Amino acid sequence: MLMLSFLWVVLGLLIGALANAAKLRPATWGRGGWLGMLGLGALVALLGGWLGTWVFGALFATATALWIAVLGVALLPRLMKVVSWFQNR
Amino acid sequence: MDGHQPSLPQGKKPGALADRPERTWKLGQRAAQAALAFLLCLGAFLSLVPWGRALTRSALLLPALLSASEPAPLALAGDPVRFKRLTISSSIGPVFLDIYEPATPPPPIPGGREAIIDVPGAGDNRPVPQLVNLSQSLAREGVVVVTVGTPTLFDYQVSARDGEAVVQAFELLEHWPGVDPQRIGIISFSVGDLLACVGAADPRIRDRVAFLAFLGGYVNVTGLLRTLGRRAQDVDGQTKPWQPISTDLYVLARTVSSLLSLTDQQLLQQAFPLTTRALPLTAQQQAQLSPDATAYYHLLEGDEPGSVDGNLAALSSPLKVLLNQLSPLSVLGQIRAPIHLLHDRNDPSIPFTQAQEFAAVLAHLHHPYDLAAYSIFSHVQVGSNLGQGQVLGDGLKLLGVLTSILLVGS
């Protein structure tokens, strides 16, 4: 599982990089935000991989990590923005 | 190009040049968004959709089959495998079971595991590396695999009674921890398809068998004897020479031995040993054979290709009845499960015409089936030194069959 976890982190970093290129990073994250996006991708992919292992088995965990990471980098920054908007109201 | 196209104003040119990196940047952004959308769809399909999960499994299993070894991705992502050897008693005597199963509990989705009963051909094939590799690879993918053996099969004989072994294995698997009773299928190799067919046609289990897959199987012993006797087969309207391997003749000679005298048995065993081709019986030895054994001998020896029909007609009634019992054809009408036929076009053990006849019978019965012809197998094992074209073409066909088989448990 250690090797698989490492694979999911690498996959998440790549997805984070793609998310940066796709300009999914909110402007409010500032200059170092791109690093945050990489970290978010890696973290969500790792969580997705473990969730996939539990729900579908290790064979399908990488595919699960893939789509959860994409969803994560696409939706979580927006979700954070909405949460902070509510907090600042 | 009529020369009236408006030219860009001079003042705009520096701006247009400045726009170019931004356009490229926009293009990169769109490409990244498209790549993310593709990865999202791909990941969701391969993990959430049963067809996708079956495709993932078959794509990981295919290299294991073609290379006859365990590929790294399967070793990395697959389940650890537990092996057990069991012997159960049945009405036909002991049934030997080699069980390969994942050592982890089944995941919540899809729930219960798929199980596959694996019936190898004549002889004790349990330690054959390609069979062990297939069983282990399937177990790594979450499938419980049971390889079935019987004393008769180990003794290079085929008996319809041994279908009981498949029924016993099926009933055992239905209560096996983690196995979903609705997801049990049967794969057979070579003459093992008789056991698989007889088992799958048994009223005790026939409505619950999920699928049958036969690699290099036969359907009709009389048709097989006709091809043997002629040493030729008709494929696509063309008659092609065909030479059997010694194992076929050995198995066919032994399988009917219970109906022959001791002299007949000894002479047929002398004429058809297991590993080598013996010299034909002398005229004097042939004279010692009973009429039944004489006709049977000439069919196996292939020395009277013009008298095949006569020799088949000369077989005694009990022998004809036995040959009928030894033909999966006799029970096909009672099978409910869909059937996948896989056969190499140049199979040196069971001629390809048997697969064609099998398919024709199933089509006549309106039974769900598919037939895939290959060139990568040497009877039931993947050949060596395969060309890239062979691997690619046959690999895709094999991927389709594997996906159908693994869909049951996905």
Interface residues (C-beta under 8 A of the other chain):
Chain A: M3 L4 L7 I15 L18 A19 A21 A22 K23 L24 G52 W54 V55 F56 G57 A58 L59 F60 A61 T62 A63 T64 A65 L66 W67 I68 V70 L71 V73 A74
Chain B: G28 Q29 A31 A32 Q33 A35 L36 A37 L39 L40 C41 L42 G43 A44 F45 L46 S47 L48 G52 R53 T56 R57 L60 L76 A77 G78 D79 T104 P106 P107 P108 I109 E141 G142
